[in-house]
Amino acid sequence: MDLAPERAVDVALYWQQWKLDSPSLAAVAEAVGRAAGRALGR
């Protein structure tokens, strides 16, 4: 239930992979970062 639809709440989200050294995961992280930047207009 949205109690205040006219108000936005910013929530910081973090992608963590610091203990996993994987080229595949690095590629996914890069793709997620690029897509998020485009979606957020950055």
C-alpha positions in Angstrom: 0.0 0.0 0.0 1.5 3.3 -1.0 0.7 5.8 1.8 2.2 8.8 0.1 2.3 8.3 -3.7 3.3 12.0 -4.3 6.6 11.4 -2.3 9.6 9.4 -3.5 12.0 7.6 -1.2 15.6 7.1 -2.4 17.2 3.8 -1.4 20.8 3.1 -1.8 21.4 -0.3 -3.4 24.8 -1.9 -3.5 26.1 -4.7 -5.7 28.7 -6.8 -3.8 31.0 -9.4 -5.3 34.2 -8.7 -3.5 35.0 -12.3 -2.6 34.1 -13.8 -6.0 36.7 -13.4 -8.8 34.9 -14.5 -11.9 35.1 -13.0 -15.3 31.4 -13.9 -16.0 30.3 -12.2 -12.8 32.4 -9.2 -13.6 30.7 -8.9 -17.0 27.2 -9.2 -15.3 28.2 -6.5 -12.8 29.3 -4.2 -15.6 26.1 -4.8 -17.6 24.0 -4.1 -14.5 25.9 -0.9 -13.8 25.5 0.4 -17.3 21.7 -0.5 -17.4 21.2 1.1 -14.0 23.0 4.3 -15.2 20.8 4.5 -18.3 17.6 3.9 -16.3 18.5 6.5 -13.8 19.6 9.0 -16.4 23.3 9.0 -15.3 
